[in-house]
Amino acid sequence: MMESVLVVPRNALFSERRFEGYMSLREHDFLPVIKKYGFFTERDEELEKNTDLKQIIPYQIFTFDNKLFLYQRVFSQLEKRHLGKVSVGIGGHINTQGQDIADAIEAGRRQELAEEVDYGSGHAAEVVGFLNLEYDIHAVHFGILYLLRGSSPDIRMKEENNKTIGLFRVEDLQAYYPNMEDWSKLVLEHASDFLPQK
């Protein structure tokens, strides 16, 4: 059975504000538009080429003691463009249907986190901004950036495809920047917007 994922028509999503890169929640909130116009459709080859629809991706940044969690994608059969890249974001499509869009987004976020990482402690999640790029595969994706504040540093990737690197302060992540995924680069560039400065 083909997976169905949450999408929003491009024209609706950017009807009030258009941007490329990172935009903070304070500057503009895209969630009301996503909740109003979002719908589920089959994730087939055509969808991956359809720039009239933006696939919604919760992109979750785990932090503890003002440090960001970093991992590396060492193998990926489906997402070969990410092979070898390092990332600070835990993300995936929303495919939790059968509920309203707001609940689907939250359920999808939690599901992705549970599938990707081994973390037994609590966390607080907050939407801090949005991510949008308009080249290559990014042209069909739109990121909701979540800041997760963990209550414990004991986190690691579950899947063999991904290698845990560790928790780092923003300044110590600069050495990894050249090999980061594009969205992770945006996060690092704008980390001062949502992380406390010491």
C-alpha positions as CSV (number, residue, x, y, z in Angstrom):
1,M,0.0,0.0,0.0
2,M,1.4,3.4,-1.0
3,E,2.2,5.9,1.7
4,S,0.0,9.0,1.9
5,V,1.7,12.2,3.2
6,L,0.6,15.7,4.3
7,V,0.9,18.4,1.7
8,V,-0.2,22.0,1.2
9,P,-0.7,23.8,-2.1
10,R,2.2,26.2,-2.7
11,N,-0.1,29.1,-3.6
12,A,-2.0,28.7,-0.3
13,L,1.1,28.2,1.8
14,F,2.8,31.4,0.5
15,S,-0.4,33.5,0.0
16,E,0.6,35.9,2.8
17,R,4.3,35.6,3.0
18,R,7.0,34.0,0.8
19,F,10.6,33.3,1.8
20,E,13.6,31.1,1.2
21,G,15.9,29.9,3.9
22,Y,14.8,30.2,7.6
23,M,12.0,32.3,9.0
24,S,11.2,32.5,12.7
25,L,7.8,31.9,14.1
26,R,7.8,35.4,15.5
27,E,8.2,36.8,12.0
28,H,5.4,34.8,10.5
29,D,3.3,31.7,11.5
30,F,2.6,29.3,8.7
31,L,0.8,26.8,10.9
32,P,-2.7,28.3,10.5
33,V,-2.4,28.0,6.7
34,I,-1.0,24.4,6.9
35,K,-3.9,23.4,9.2
36,K,-6.5,25.0,6.9
37,Y,-5.3,23.9,3.5
38,G,-3.3,20.7,4.3
39,F,-4.5,17.4,2.9
40,F,-3.1,13.9,2.4
41,T,-2.1,12.5,-0.9
42,E,-0.1,9.5,-2.2
43,R,3.6,9.8,-2.1
44,D,4.5,8.6,-5.6
45,E,7.0,9.6,-8.2
46,E,4.8,12.4,-9.5
47,L,4.5,14.0,-6.1
48,E,8.3,14.1,-5.8
49,K,8.3,16.3,-8.9
50,N,5.2,18.3,-8.2
51,T,6.4,21.8,-7.1
52,D,2.8,23.0,-6.8
53,L,2.5,21.0,-3.6
54,K,4.8,21.3,-0.6
55,Q,5.3,18.2,1.5
56,I,5.3,19.1,5.2
57,I,8.2,17.9,7.3
58,P,8.6,18.4,11.1
59,Y,12.3,19.0,11.5
60,Q,13.2,18.4,15.2
61,I,16.3,19.8,16.9
62,F,17.2,18.0,20.1
63,T,19.0,20.0,22.7
64,F,20.2,19.5,26.3
65,D,22.2,22.0,28.3
66,N,22.2,24.3,25.3
67,K,23.9,21.6,23.2
68,L,22.6,20.2,19.9
69,F,22.4,16.6,19.0
70,L,24.4,15.6,15.9
71,Y,24.3,12.4,13.9
72,Q,25.5,11.1,10.5
73,R,23.6,9.2,7.8
74,V,26.0,6.4,7.0
75,F,23.6,4.5,4.7
76,S,20.2,5.3,3.1
77,Q,18.6,3.2,0.4
78,L,15.8,5.7,-0.2
79,E,17.4,9.0,0.7
80,K,20.7,8.7,-1.2
81,R,21.2,12.5,-1.3
82,H,21.8,12.4,2.4
83,L,24.4,9.7,2.4
84,G,27.4,10.6,4.5
85,K,25.9,13.9,5.5
86,V,25.7,15.0,9.2
87,S,22.5,16.4,10.6
88,V,21.1,18.1,13.6
89,G,17.5,17.5,12.5
90,I,15.3,14.5,13.0
91,G,12.6,14.7,10.3
92,G,10.2,12.8,8.2
93,H,6.9,13.0,6.3
94,I,3.6,13.2,8.2
95,N,1.5,10.1,7.3
96,T,-0.7,9.9,10.4
97,Q,-4.2,10.2,8.9
98,G,-7.6,9.9,10.5
99,Q,-7.4,13.0,12.6
100,D,-7.4,16.7,12.1
101,I,-4.3,18.3,10.6
102,A,-3.0,19.8,13.9
103,D,-3.3,16.4,15.6
104,A,-1.7,14.7,12.6
105,I,1.3,17.0,12.7
106,E,1.9,16.4,16.4
107,A,1.3,12.6,16.1
108,G,3.7,12.5,13.1
109,R,6.3,14.4,14.9
110,R,6.2,12.1,17.9
111,Q,6.1,9.0,15.7
112,E,9.2,10.1,13.8
113,L,11.1,10.8,17.0
114,A,10.2,7.4,18.4
115,E,11.2,5.6,15.3
116,E,14.5,7.4,14.8
117,V,16.0,7.8,18.3
118,D,16.4,5.9,21.6
119,Y,15.5,8.4,24.2
120,G,13.6,7.3,27.4
121,S,13.3,10.7,29.1
122,G,10.9,13.6,28.7
123,H,11.2,16.6,26.5
124,A,9.4,19.8,25.8
125,A,8.7,20.6,22.1
126,E,8.3,24.1,20.7
127,V,7.9,25.4,17.1
128,V,10.5,28.1,16.6
129,G,10.5,28.6,12.9
130,F,10.2,27.3,9.3
131,L,12.5,26.1,6.6
132,N,12.1,26.5,2.9
133,L,14.6,26.1,0.0
134,E,13.7,26.1,-3.7
135,Y,16.3,24.0,-5.4
136,D,16.5,20.3,-6.2
137,I,14.4,18.1,-3.9
138,H,13.9,20.9,-1.5
139,A,11.4,22.5,-3.9
140,V,8.7,20.0,-2.9
141,H,9.4,20.2,0.9
142,F,8.6,22.7,3.7
143,G,10.0,22.3,7.2
144,I,8.4,23.1,10.5
145,L,11.3,23.6,12.9
146,Y,10.9,22.2,16.4
147,L,13.2,22.9,19.3
148,L,13.2,19.9,21.7
149,R,14.5,20.6,25.2
150,G,15.5,17.2,26.7
151,S,15.7,16.4,30.3
152,S,18.6,14.0,29.8
153,P,21.6,13.8,27.5
154,D,21.1,10.1,27.0
155,I,20.0,10.0,23.3
156,R,21.2,8.0,20.4
157,M,20.0,7.0,17.0
158,K,18.2,3.7,16.7
159,E,18.8,2.7,13.1
160,E,22.0,1.3,11.8
161,N,21.7,3.7,8.9
162,N,22.4,6.6,11.2
163,K,25.5,7.0,13.5
164,T,25.3,9.0,16.7
165,I,28.0,11.6,17.0
166,G,27.0,13.4,20.2
167,L,25.9,16.7,21.8
168,F,27.7,19.9,20.8
169,R,27.6,23.6,21.5
170,V,26.9,25.7,18.4
171,E,30.4,27.0,18.2
172,D,31.8,23.4,18.2
173,L,29.5,22.4,15.3
174,Q,31.2,24.8,12.9
175,A,33.8,22.1,12.0
176,Y,30.9,19.9,10.8
177,Y,29.2,22.6,8.8
178,P,30.7,21.8,5.3
179,N,29.3,18.2,5.5
180,M,25.9,19.1,6.9
181,E,22.5,18.7,5.2
182,D,21.2,21.9,3.8
183,W,18.4,22.3,6.4
184,S,20.9,21.6,9.2
185,K,23.1,24.4,7.8
186,L,20.2,26.8,8.0
187,V,19.6,25.7,11.6
188,L,23.2,26.3,12.5
189,E,23.3,29.7,10.8
190,H,20.2,30.9,12.7
191,A,20.7,29.1,16.0
192,S,21.1,32.3,17.9
193,D,17.5,33.1,17.1
194,F,16.1,30.3,19.2
195,L,18.9,29.1,21.5
196,P,19.9,31.0,24.7
197,Q,23.1,32.8,24.4
198,K,25.7,32.3,27.1
